[in-house]
Amino acid sequence: MKAQSGFTIIEMVAVIIIIALLAATALPKFTNLSGEARYSSLNALAGGLRAAASLSKSKWSVAQSGNLNTVDFNGTWVSVIALTTAGSATVANLGYPTQTTTGINLAMDSWGSYSSGSEGDGAYVYWPAGAATSNTCYVKYLSGTVTILPTTTTAANAATNCS
């Protein structure tokens, strides 16, 4: 009778470890999730901006003064759109933080790893610091209105625009 031959348990464990190492190094190359992660962080930032703007509007409304141009955020005075603010578009914008470093930037507690700048229309724009194409992946704040680009939420679109 012939003796049966096969793999020893040590040989099988060694092969499994080698396959696991190869999979761990190859998998990130096939799944680029950084664009989607940046887009998700932009959604969180947009929510924070909306909350800060609403809180500012509420604090301004409680003060009941159309000429009040700052509100107190726990000792930090945030500039808001008031009747005396030059260029305030409508009465509906009153009380929202201005799109400046003394306005919406102070209303937010932390900016994390975002870059920012102003646009020609006076809006303030924020984008992830690592995003190569900030003109297609950003959050825009203008007079209490927050918009995000890209506007569609497909994974492919987010990965492309926020890579």
N, C-alpha and C positions, 0 to 999 in steps of 0.2 A: 503494500500500500504506500501511496505517495503521501508525504507530509503536506498539509495545507499551508499555503503561504499567503501573506497579505500585509497590509500596512500595520505598523505598531501604533499604539495610541499617541506616542510622542511624535511620530512622523505626521499624524493627522492634525495634532494641535499646532505643529510648526506650519503646516500648509494653511490652516485657518488663520493664524496670526499674519502670515504674509498676505493673504487675500484681504484681510481687514485693513492692513496698512495701505495697500494699493487702493482700496476703495476710499479710505479716508483722505488720501491725497488727490484722487481723481474726482471725487464728488463735487467739491467746490468749483471746479472748472466747468462743470456742466450746469450748475445751478447758480446763477448770478442774482443774489437776492439783495444786493446793496441798493439798487435803485428803488426797489419796493420798500426797503427799510427807510430810506430817505423820504419817500412819499408818505409813509405812515407817520414819520416824525413831523412832517409838515402839517398833516391833519391834526396832530396833537397841538402843534404851535398855533394853528388857526383857532382851535377851541380855546386855548389860553388867551389869545388876543380878543376873541369875542367876550370871554368872561371879564377880562380887564376893562374892556370898553363898556360893558353893561354895568359893572360895579361903579365905574366913574360916572356914568349917566345917572345912576341911582343916587350916589353921593351928592352930585350937583343938584338933582331935583329936590332932595331933602333940604338942601340949603336955601332953596326957593329964591334964587337971585339970578336974573338973567345977565347981570354984569359980572358975576363971579367967574374969574378966569383961571382959578386953580382949585383943586380939591385935595384933601389930606388923605394919603394912603399910609397910615400909621407912621406919621412923621415925615414922609416924603411928599412934597407938594408937586402934583402933576398938573401940567398945563392942559386946559380944556378949551373947547370952542365956546365962546361966549358972545353976547351981543356986541361986545367991543372988539372981538377978534376980526382982523381984516380978512376979507374973503370968505367968511362963513357962508356957505351956500344957502341953507334953508334953516328954518327954526327947528326942524327935526334933528339937525346935527348938533344942536346946543347941548353941552354937557359931556360930549364924547371927547376923549383925549385928542390933542392935536397930533398930527403926524410928524413929530419932531423928537429929538433926543430928550427933551424935557416933558414930552407928552407921553405917547404910547410906550416909549422905551422905558420910562420910569414906572409906568403902571404895571408892566410885567415884572415879576420878581426876579426871574432868571432867564437868560437867553441861551445858555448851553453853548453848543457849537454851531451857531448860526452867524452868517455874515449879513450885513444890512446896508441899505443905501436908499437915497431918495430918487424918485422918477421925475420926469418933466411935468407931469400933472400935479405934483405936490405930494403924491402918495409915498408911503414908506414901504420898502420891499425887503423881505427876509428870505434867505435861501440857505440850504445846508452848506456848511463850510467845505465839505469834500465834494460837492457836486460840480462837475466840470461844465455843465451847461446851465448856468443860473437863470438864463432868459427863458427857459422852458420848465423850470422847477422852482416855484417860489410861492410865498404867501404875500399878499398885498393888503395894506391897511390904508384906508382913505376915509376920513370923517365918520368913523364908526362902522364902516363897511369892510368886511374881511372877505377876500376872494383867494382861491388857491388855483394854481396851474401846475400840472395838467388838470383839466376839469373832469375828465373821465377817469374812472377808477379801475380800468383793466390792468392786470399785472404787467402785460407787455408794454402798455403805454407808460406806466409808472417807471418800469425798468429802463425804457429808452430815454425818457425825458429827464429822469433824475439820476442818471448814471454818472 
